[in-house]
Amino acid sequence: MYSRKVRRRCYTVSVAREERAVVVYRLPDSLPHPTVDADGWQAQLESLYAISVEIAGLRELSQVMDRALEYCLALTTSAFGFIGLVDGPDTMDVAAIRGFVPDRPGFYERFRKIPIRRTIFGVVILEGRSNLSNDVLNDPLHIGSPRGHPPVRTFLGVPLKVRDETIGMIGVANRPDGYDAGHERLLSTFANQVAVAIANARLYEQQRQMIADLQSLHARLNAAQVEALIHQERNRIAEELHDRVAQIIFSIGIEATWCLERDGIPPELAASLGRIRDLAARGAAEIRRAVYDLAAEPPAGRELVQELRELVESFQGPDLQIDLVVDGRPRRLAHEAEETVLRIVAEALANVRRHAGADLAIVSLQYSPQAVTLVVQDNGRGIPASLLEWTLHRPGHLGLRSMQRRVAALGGQLHLQNGEDGGVVLRAVIPAEPRR
């Protein structure tokens, strides 16, 4: 039995979600040589149990090793000791040291990694067994110590094992009276508990890192989800503007243009219709600009070719077939260029339907590196050659004059002529500037 009483401390630990008070016995600063009789061994086991409960309650790996090493020195009344953890197949990391303060800066970092080989402590890991030496200097396994390390006279090392795996070792040294089987048995028993505590602390650190990674991922996902929802909503609004509002305004402009071209309209009404048409054009342009600003990318299926296809379909009927032909590789153009192409096609097809007497029209869009060429032609009655130039410039034909101004503003050209096989051919060449 120990001749000195142990001091008592009370801890509260959680077991199966219940809080229980556990009495932990604090070992005195120095311990007498443990006896080997039954009563003495029982007292040692009780003390080890109390110590193990305290260490098992720690979560930080550094705290587990530091506290365990403190008790190892107290249990064996050793001068100094260390805990080494296996770090790869051939290396041990001296993860904790106590009772030794090197006199040279950088000593610990320099010699922290120790090769695992058949030395006085290496055999503990290699063979997974304890090693005791009370004459280290003359021990066959002794190979010397690095400069600055205190001399080692007596040594006891025990493995740290989790199941059948040796994860490291505990080493204590320089007990004045040497070590015996009782010390080896006591330290080995304690090492089993320390190994489990180290394994649990490692799992705790891994779990904490995993939780931190998951929280970081969750935050990034939240930000990405918010961004995706905003993007989705912006696209939805852009499509609503394009499919509903823009088409209504566009139709208003077409109807106003058609009314203006009728004969016998009073000047006051013509002026009002002109303003309506201009406002419709401005409104359509603003909506189109808003659509492109709202969508980080053009809404799916809303490229110029798709819009032309929808526009062509809106003019088709039982008495008029319209084909769309696209040549070259389609690409995005400047807002103004795409708006001009759409307005020219709309105005030209409206004229075909109202004036040409045609049953077939072809809309052709050709992409080249320098320009896009738009051609709208029909198989109708055509325009007398003497009236071609006058038709393009006559004051009453505001739609054609508006086309000319738009194309000229973009640095392009607009031509109107009769087709070789009849009908009218409207041709516009627009420089292909990148979309801004």
C-alpha positions as CSV (number, residue, x, y, z in Angstrom):
1,M,0.0,0.0,0.0
2,Y,1.1,3.6,-0.5
3,S,2.2,5.2,2.8
4,R,0.9,8.6,1.7
5,K,-2.7,9.6,1.2
6,V,-3.8,10.7,-2.1
7,R,-5.7,14.0,-2.7
8,R,-9.2,13.8,-4.0
9,R,-10.8,16.0,-6.8
10,C,-14.4,15.7,-8.0
11,Y,-15.1,15.9,-11.8
12,T,-18.4,15.8,-13.6
13,V,-18.3,13.7,-16.8
14,S,-21.0,12.8,-19.2
15,V,-21.8,9.1,-19.6
16,A,-24.6,8.0,-22.0
17,R,-26.0,11.5,-21.8
18,E,-26.2,11.5,-18.0
19,E,-24.0,13.6,-15.8
20,R,-22.3,11.7,-13.1
21,A,-19.8,12.8,-10.4
22,V,-16.6,10.9,-10.6
23,V,-14.0,11.1,-7.9
24,V,-10.6,11.3,-9.3
25,Y,-7.6,10.7,-7.1
26,R,-4.7,13.0,-7.5
27,L,-1.3,11.4,-7.1
28,P,1.2,13.1,-4.8
29,D,4.1,14.8,-6.3
30,S,6.4,11.9,-5.5
31,L,5.5,8.3,-5.0
32,P,7.3,5.6,-3.0
33,H,8.4,2.5,-4.7
34,P,5.2,0.6,-5.5
35,T,5.0,-2.6,-3.6
36,V,4.1,-5.9,-5.3
37,D,1.8,-7.4,-2.7
38,A,-1.9,-7.9,-3.5
39,D,-3.1,-4.9,-1.5
40,G,-0.5,-2.7,-3.0
41,W,-1.3,-3.7,-6.5
42,Q,-5.0,-3.2,-5.9
43,A,-4.3,0.4,-4.6
44,Q,-2.2,1.0,-7.7
45,L,-5.0,-0.1,-10.0
46,E,-7.5,2.1,-8.2
47,S,-5.1,5.1,-8.6
48,L,-4.5,4.2,-12.3
49,Y,-8.3,4.0,-12.9
50,A,-8.8,7.5,-11.4
51,I,-6.0,8.9,-13.5
52,S,-7.3,7.2,-16.6
53,V,-10.8,8.8,-16.1
54,E,-9.1,12.3,-15.9
55,I,-7.1,11.7,-19.1
56,A,-10.1,10.2,-20.9
57,G,-12.0,13.4,-20.3
58,L,-9.4,15.5,-22.2
59,R,-10.0,16.2,-25.9
60,E,-6.9,18.0,-27.1
61,L,-4.1,15.7,-28.1
62,S,-1.4,17.9,-26.7
63,Q,-3.3,18.0,-23.3
64,V,-3.6,14.2,-23.3
65,M,0.1,13.6,-23.9
66,D,1.3,16.3,-21.5
67,R,-0.9,15.1,-18.7
68,A,-0.2,11.5,-19.3
69,L,3.6,12.2,-19.3
70,E,3.3,14.1,-16.0
71,Y,1.7,11.0,-14.4
72,C,4.2,8.6,-16.0
73,L,7.1,10.5,-14.3
74,A,5.1,10.5,-11.0
75,L,4.3,6.8,-11.2
76,T,7.9,5.8,-11.8
77,T,9.7,8.7,-10.0
78,S,11.7,9.3,-13.2
79,A,13.7,12.4,-14.0
80,F,12.4,12.9,-17.6
81,G,10.4,11.1,-20.2
82,F,8.8,11.4,-23.6
83,I,5.9,10.2,-25.7
84,G,6.7,9.2,-29.3
85,L,4.1,8.6,-32.0
86,V,4.7,6.5,-35.1
87,D,5.0,8.9,-38.1
88,G,5.4,6.7,-41.1
89,P,6.9,3.3,-41.5
90,D,10.4,4.3,-40.3
91,T,10.1,7.4,-38.2
92,M,8.9,8.3,-34.8
93,D,7.8,11.8,-33.8
94,V,8.7,12.8,-30.3
95,A,5.3,14.5,-29.7
96,A,5.8,15.4,-26.0
97,I,8.7,15.7,-23.6
98,R,8.9,16.5,-19.9
99,G,11.7,17.0,-17.4
100,F,14.2,18.0,-20.0
101,V,14.9,21.6,-21.2
102,P,17.5,21.7,-24.0
103,D,20.2,24.3,-23.7
104,R,20.4,24.9,-27.4
105,P,17.7,26.7,-29.5
106,G,16.2,24.5,-32.1
107,F,17.3,21.2,-30.4
108,Y,13.8,19.9,-30.1
109,E,12.9,20.6,-33.7
110,R,16.1,19.2,-35.0
111,F,15.8,15.9,-33.2
112,R,12.1,15.6,-33.0
113,K,11.9,13.1,-35.8
114,I,13.8,9.9,-34.8
115,P,14.4,6.9,-37.1
116,I,12.9,3.7,-35.9
117,R,15.7,1.1,-35.7
118,R,17.1,-1.4,-33.2
119,T,18.1,1.0,-30.4
120,I,17.3,1.0,-26.8
121,F,13.9,2.6,-27.4
122,G,13.4,1.6,-31.1
123,V,12.9,-2.1,-30.2
124,V,9.8,-1.0,-28.2
125,I,8.0,0.0,-31.5
126,L,9.7,-2.6,-33.8
127,E,8.8,-5.5,-31.5
128,G,5.8,-4.0,-29.7
129,R,7.2,-4.9,-26.3
130,S,8.6,-3.2,-23.2
131,N,12.3,-2.6,-22.8
132,L,14.0,-2.0,-19.5
133,S,17.7,-1.2,-19.0
134,N,19.3,-0.1,-15.7
135,D,22.8,0.2,-17.3
136,V,22.1,2.1,-20.5
137,L,25.7,3.1,-21.2
138,N,26.7,-0.6,-21.4
139,D,23.5,-1.8,-23.1
140,P,24.2,-3.5,-26.5
141,L,21.3,-1.5,-28.0
142,H,22.7,1.9,-26.8
143,I,24.1,4.0,-29.7
144,G,24.7,7.3,-27.9
145,S,22.7,10.5,-27.6
146,P,22.8,13.7,-29.7
147,R,24.9,16.6,-28.4
148,G,23.0,18.6,-25.8
149,H,20.9,15.7,-24.6
150,P,21.2,14.8,-20.9
151,P,22.9,11.4,-20.2
152,V,20.6,8.5,-19.9
153,R,21.6,6.0,-17.2
154,T,18.4,4.0,-16.7
155,F,15.5,3.6,-19.1
156,L,12.1,2.0,-19.3
157,G,10.0,2.1,-22.5
158,V,6.5,0.6,-23.1
159,P,4.5,0.5,-26.3
160,L,1.3,2.4,-26.9
161,K,-1.1,0.0,-28.5
162,V,-4.6,0.3,-29.9
163,R,-5.9,-3.2,-30.5
164,D,-2.9,-4.9,-32.2
165,E,-1.4,-1.8,-33.7
166,T,1.6,0.0,-32.0
167,I,0.9,3.7,-32.5
168,G,3.9,4.9,-30.4
169,M,5.7,4.5,-27.1
170,I,6.2,6.0,-23.6
171,G,9.8,6.3,-22.5
172,V,11.0,7.3,-19.0
173,A,14.5,7.6,-17.8
174,N,16.9,8.2,-14.9
175,R,15.1,6.8,-11.9
176,P,17.7,6.9,-9.2
177,D,17.2,3.4,-8.0
178,G,16.5,1.9,-11.4
179,Y,13.4,0.1,-12.7
180,D,12.0,-3.3,-12.0
181,A,9.1,-5.5,-13.1
182,G,6.7,-3.6,-10.9
183,H,7.4,-0.4,-12.7
184,E,7.2,-2.1,-16.1
185,R,3.8,-3.6,-15.2
186,L,2.5,-0.3,-13.8
187,L,3.6,1.8,-16.8
188,S,2.4,-0.8,-19.3
189,T,-1.0,-0.9,-17.7
190,F,-1.2,2.9,-17.8
191,A,0.1,3.0,-21.4
192,N,-2.9,1.0,-22.5
193,Q,-5.2,3.7,-21.2
194,V,-3.1,6.5,-22.6
195,A,-3.1,4.8,-26.1
196,V,-6.9,4.8,-26.1
197,A,-7.0,8.4,-24.9
198,I,-4.6,9.4,-27.7
199,A,-6.6,7.6,-30.3
200,N,-9.8,9.3,-29.1
201,A,-8.1,12.7,-29.1
202,R,-7.0,12.1,-32.7
203,L,-10.5,11.1,-33.7
204,Y,-11.8,14.2,-32.0
205,E,-9.4,16.4,-33.9
206,Q,-10.4,14.7,-37.2
207,Q,-14.1,15.1,-36.3
208,R,-13.6,18.8,-35.5
209,Q,-11.7,19.3,-38.7
210,M,-14.4,17.5,-40.6
211,I,-17.1,19.7,-39.0
212,A,-15.1,22.8,-39.8
213,D,-14.7,21.6,-43.4
214,L,-18.4,20.9,-43.6
215,Q,-19.3,24.3,-42.1
216,S,-17.1,26.0,-44.6
217,L,-18.6,23.9,-47.5
218,H,-22.1,24.7,-46.2
219,A,-21.3,28.4,-46.2
220,R,-19.9,28.2,-49.7
221,L,-22.9,26.2,-50.8
222,N,-25.3,28.7,-49.2
223,A,-23.5,31.6,-51.0
224,A,-23.6,29.6,-54.3
225,Q,-27.3,28.7,-53.8
226,V,-28.2,32.4,-53.1
227,E,-26.3,33.4,-56.2
228,A,-28.0,30.7,-58.2
229,L,-31.4,31.7,-57.0
230,I,-30.7,35.4,-57.9
231,H,-29.4,34.3,-61.3
232,Q,-32.5,32.2,-61.8
233,E,-34.9,35.0,-60.8
234,R,-33.1,37.5,-63.0
235,N,-33.4,35.2,-66.0
236,R,-37.1,34.6,-65.2
237,I,-37.8,38.3,-65.1
238,A,-35.8,38.8,-68.3
239,E,-37.8,36.1,-70.1
240,E,-41.1,37.5,-68.9
241,L,-40.0,40.9,-70.2
242,H,-39.0,39.5,-73.5
243,D,-41.8,37.1,-74.1
244,R,-44.7,39.3,-72.9
245,V,-44.0,43.0,-72.6
246,A,-41.5,43.3,-75.4
247,Q,-43.8,41.5,-77.9
248,I,-46.7,43.7,-76.9
249,I,-44.8,46.9,-77.4
250,F,-43.3,45.6,-80.7
251,S,-46.8,44.8,-81.9
252,I,-47.9,48.4,-81.0
253,G,-45.1,49.8,-83.1
254,I,-46.0,47.6,-86.1
255,E,-49.7,48.5,-85.9
256,A,-48.8,52.2,-85.7
257,T,-46.5,51.9,-88.7
258,W,-49.2,50.1,-90.7
259,C,-51.8,52.9,-89.9
260,L,-49.4,55.6,-90.9
261,E,-48.9,54.1,-94.4
262,R,-52.6,54.2,-95.1
263,D,-53.9,56.9,-97.4
264,G,-56.0,59.8,-96.3
265,I,-55.0,59.9,-92.6
266,P,-55.5,63.4,-91.0
267,P,-52.3,65.2,-90.2
268,E,-53.1,65.4,-86.4
269,L,-53.8,61.6,-86.3
270,A,-50.6,60.9,-88.3
271,A,-48.6,62.9,-85.8
272,S,-50.1,61.0,-82.9
273,L,-49.5,57.7,-84.6
274,G,-45.9,58.7,-85.3
275,R,-45.3,59.5,-81.6
276,I,-46.9,56.2,-80.6
277,R,-44.6,54.4,-83.0
278,D,-41.5,56.2,-81.8
279,L,-42.4,55.6,-78.1
280,A,-43.0,51.9,-78.9
281,A,-39.6,51.7,-80.6
282,R,-37.9,53.4,-77.6
283,G,-39.8,51.2,-75.1
284,A,-38.8,48.0,-77.0
285,A,-35.2,49.1,-77.1
286,E,-35.2,49.8,-73.4
287,I,-36.8,46.5,-72.6
288,R,-34.3,44.7,-74.8
289,R,-31.4,46.4,-73.0
290,A,-32.9,45.5,-69.6
291,V,-33.2,41.9,-70.7
292,Y,-29.5,41.7,-71.5
293,D,-28.6,43.5,-68.3
294,L,-30.7,41.2,-66.1
295,A,-29.4,38.0,-67.6
296,A,-25.7,37.3,-67.0
297,E,-26.0,35.3,-70.2
298,P,-28.7,35.6,-72.8
299,P,-31.7,33.6,-71.7
300,A,-31.7,30.1,-73.0
301,G,-33.0,30.0,-76.6
302,R,-33.0,33.8,-76.9
303,E,-30.2,34.3,-79.3
304,L,-30.8,36.4,-82.4
305,V,-31.5,33.4,-84.6
306,Q,-34.1,32.1,-82.2
307,E,-35.8,35.5,-82.0
308,L,-35.8,35.7,-85.8
309,R,-37.4,32.3,-86.0
310,E,-40.2,33.3,-83.6
311,L,-40.7,36.6,-85.6
312,V,-40.9,34.7,-88.9
313,E,-43.5,32.3,-87.4
314,S,-45.6,35.2,-86.2
315,F,-46.0,36.5,-89.9
316,Q,-46.7,33.1,-91.4
317,G,-50.2,32.2,-92.4
318,P,-52.2,30.0,-94.8
319,D,-51.5,32.4,-97.7
320,L,-47.8,33.2,-96.9
321,Q,-45.0,30.8,-96.3
322,I,-41.8,32.2,-94.9
323,D,-38.4,30.4,-94.7
324,L,-35.5,31.3,-92.5
325,V,-32.0,30.5,-93.7
326,V,-28.9,31.0,-91.6
327,D,-25.4,30.7,-93.1
328,G,-22.1,30.9,-91.1
329,R,-21.6,30.5,-87.4
330,P,-24.1,32.5,-85.3
331,R,-22.6,34.7,-82.6
332,R,-23.7,37.5,-80.3
333,L,-23.8,41.0,-81.8
334,A,-24.0,44.5,-80.3
335,H,-27.4,45.3,-78.8
336,E,-28.1,47.9,-81.4
337,A,-27.2,45.5,-84.3
338,E,-29.5,42.8,-83.1
339,E,-32.3,45.2,-82.6
340,T,-31.8,46.6,-86.1
341,V,-31.9,43.2,-87.7
342,L,-35.1,42.3,-85.9
343,R,-36.8,45.6,-86.9
344,I,-35.8,45.4,-90.5
345,V,-37.2,41.8,-90.7
346,A,-40.4,42.9,-89.0
347,E,-40.9,45.9,-91.3
348,A,-40.0,44.0,-94.4
349,L,-42.4,41.1,-93.7
350,A,-45.1,43.5,-92.8
351,N,-44.7,45.1,-96.2
352,V,-44.7,41.7,-97.9
353,R,-47.9,40.7,-96.2
354,R,-49.7,44.1,-97.0
355,H,-48.3,45.1,-100.4
356,A,-46.4,42.3,-102.2
357,G,-49.2,39.9,-103.1
358,A,-46.7,37.1,-102.4
359,D,-47.2,33.6,-101.1
360,L,-43.5,32.9,-100.4
361,A,-40.8,34.9,-98.6
362,I,-37.3,34.0,-97.6
363,V,-35.3,35.6,-94.7
364,S,-31.6,35.0,-95.0
365,L,-29.0,35.9,-92.4
366,Q,-25.3,35.3,-93.2
367,Y,-22.5,35.6,-90.7
368,S,-19.0,36.5,-91.8
369,P,-16.0,37.7,-89.7
370,Q,-16.5,41.3,-90.8
371,A,-20.2,41.7,-91.1
372,V,-23.7,40.1,-91.0
373,T,-25.8,40.3,-94.1
374,L,-29.5,40.2,-93.9
375,V,-31.7,39.6,-97.0
376,V,-35.5,39.6,-97.2
377,Q,-37.0,38.7,-100.5
378,D,-40.4,37.6,-101.8
379,N,-42.0,36.2,-105.0
380,G,-44.6,39.0,-105.2
381,R,-45.4,41.6,-107.8
382,G,-42.3,43.7,-107.1
383,I,-41.9,47.5,-107.6
384,P,-41.6,49.3,-110.9
385,A,-38.1,50.3,-111.5
386,S,-39.0,53.9,-111.9
387,L,-40.5,53.9,-108.4
388,L,-37.7,52.0,-106.5
389,E,-35.6,55.0,-105.5
390,W,-38.7,57.1,-104.7
391,T,-40.2,54.3,-102.6
392,L,-37.1,54.1,-100.4
393,H,-37.0,57.9,-99.8
394,R,-40.6,59.0,-100.1
395,P,-41.8,60.9,-97.1
396,G,-44.8,58.7,-96.4
397,H,-42.7,55.5,-96.1
398,L,-41.4,56.0,-92.6
399,G,-40.6,52.4,-91.9
400,L,-38.1,52.1,-94.7
401,R,-36.6,55.5,-93.8
402,S,-36.2,54.3,-90.2
403,M,-34.4,51.2,-91.5
404,Q,-32.0,53.3,-93.4
405,R,-31.2,55.5,-90.4
406,R,-30.6,52.6,-88.2
407,V,-28.3,50.8,-90.6
408,A,-26.3,53.9,-91.4
409,A,-25.9,54.6,-87.7
410,L,-24.1,51.3,-87.4
411,G,-21.9,52.0,-90.3
412,G,-23.8,49.6,-92.6
413,Q,-25.7,49.9,-95.9
414,L,-29.3,49.2,-96.9
415,H,-30.4,48.4,-100.5
416,L,-33.8,47.8,-102.1
417,Q,-34.2,46.2,-105.5
418,N,-36.4,43.9,-107.5
419,G,-35.5,40.3,-107.7
420,E,-34.4,38.6,-110.9
421,D,-37.4,36.3,-110.8
422,G,-39.8,38.9,-109.4
423,G,-40.6,40.2,-106.1
424,V,-38.5,42.6,-104.0
425,V,-35.1,42.0,-102.4
426,L,-34.2,44.1,-99.3
427,R,-30.5,43.7,-98.4
428,A,-28.7,45.1,-95.3
429,V,-25.0,44.8,-94.5
430,I,-24.2,45.5,-90.8
431,P,-20.6,45.5,-89.4
432,A,-20.2,42.6,-87.0
433,E,-18.9,44.3,-83.9
434,P,-18.6,42.1,-80.7
435,R,-21.6,42.4,-78.4
436,R,-21.0,45.0,-75.7
